[in-house]
Amino acid sequence: MLRDTLKRMHTELNDVVHYTLDIHGADHKMNDYIGKKIKIEWSGVVICQCGKKSDKFYRSGYCYKCFWESPLASQSIFKPELCTAHLGIEERDLEWEKEFQLAPHYVYLANSSGIKVGITRGSQGVDKMDGSRGKPSNITS
């Protein structure tokens, strides 16, 4: 049995999306578990990015203090169109906001349960499928 703090999975687009999950420094290829039985148990504790353990969490796993104070949990992280760093107006930490939020972004269309418009930072990487050949190609700035 493996036991660790659950983290964000890394993704890579090839013919299909490949997911990997870091557990104790080892990458586990999650696609290998498709069709297999796995068990995930929640210990009831959330560990915030600041390291504080809590039994309550707010937006994306932040403790109460970080939810209200950390620039990583600011409103403009979840709704980039609300960012005011380009106007020199601080939301929580103007220098961090300028460095992180005034970076190149991509606007894209997604078709999941219907056509949707999305936005993501350029550092996240954007992959698209080339409809004429069905092959992935990386979009770069």
N, C-alpha and C positions, 0 to 999 in steps of 0.2 A: 504494500500500500504506500502511495506517495502522499506527502502532506506538505503544503506550502500555501502561501498567500496567493490568491487568484489574481492574475495580472492580465493585461490586454494581450490578445493573441496577435501575432504577426501574420500578415497576409502577403501572398505572392500570386500574381495572376499569370498562369501559363495556359494550357488548354482548359484547365479548370482552376479555381482558386485553391491554393494550398495554404493551410493554416498550421502554424506552429505555436506551441505554448511552452514558455520557459518554466521549468520546475526544477528548482535548486541548481540553476545554471546549465541544465541540459535541455536542449530543444526536443520536444516531443511532437512528432508529425501527427496532428490530429486527424488528418484524412485517413490514416491507417486504422482509426477506431470506428470509421463509418461501418454500420451494420453489426458492430460488436456491442456488447453490454458493458457499460461503465457505470460507476457509482460516484457521484459527487455529493459530498456532505458539507453543509455550511456550519461552521463552529458557532455562529451567532455573534461573531466579533468582526468588526470592520476596522481595518488599519488605514488611517488617513495618510496622505502623502507627507504629512508632517511627522508621522510616526506614532501619533496618538491612537490608542485602541479605544473603540467605542462600541456600544451596542445599538447606537442610533447613528444614522448617517443621512447626509443631505446630498443633493445633486452630484451624481457620479462618485459617491463614496467619500465625501469630505466630512470632517468633523464640523461642529457648529461654528467654531472660531474661524476655520479656514473657509467655510462656505461664505462667511460674511467679509473676510479680510483678504484672502489669497487672490492674486490676479488670475491664477489658474482656474478659479471657480467663478470668475466674473460673468456678468450677463452677456458680454460681447464674445466670450468664448463659445457660448452655445448659440448666440445669434450675432454672427460677425457683422451684419449690417448695422448693428447698434454701436459699433466701435467709434470713439471720438478722438483717438490718439492722433489721427491725421490733422485734427483741429487744435492740437496741443492741450486738449482737455483731459485731465486725469480721471480715470474711473477708480483705480486702486493703486497703481504704480506706473506712472507715465513712462519712465525709462524702459521698464520691462514691456509695457504695452507697445511702445514704438518699435522695439526690437522684434517682438514676437508677432504682433498683429499687422504691422506695416510691411510685411513680407509679401512676396507674390502669392496670389490665390488663383484658384481655378473655379470657374462656374461651369457646371456640367448638368446634363440631363440624365436621369435614371429612370428605368422602367421596372418597377417592382410590382406593386399592386396597382400601378397606374403611372403615368408620366409625372415626374417630380423634378424640380430644379434644386440642385445642391451647390454648396460652396465648400472648398477645402483648401488648406494651406498648400503651397507648392512643395513644401518639405515632406508632405504626406505621400506625394507621388500620385499621379493619376494614370491609370491604364485604361485603354479603350480596346474594343474589339473592332477589327477591320472587317466590316460586313461583307466585303467582296471576297475575302479569302478565309474569314473566320479565325484569323490569327491575331493574337494580342500584339499591340504595339504601344510603346511608352511615349507619352506626350511630355515633351520637355519645353522649358521656356527659353 
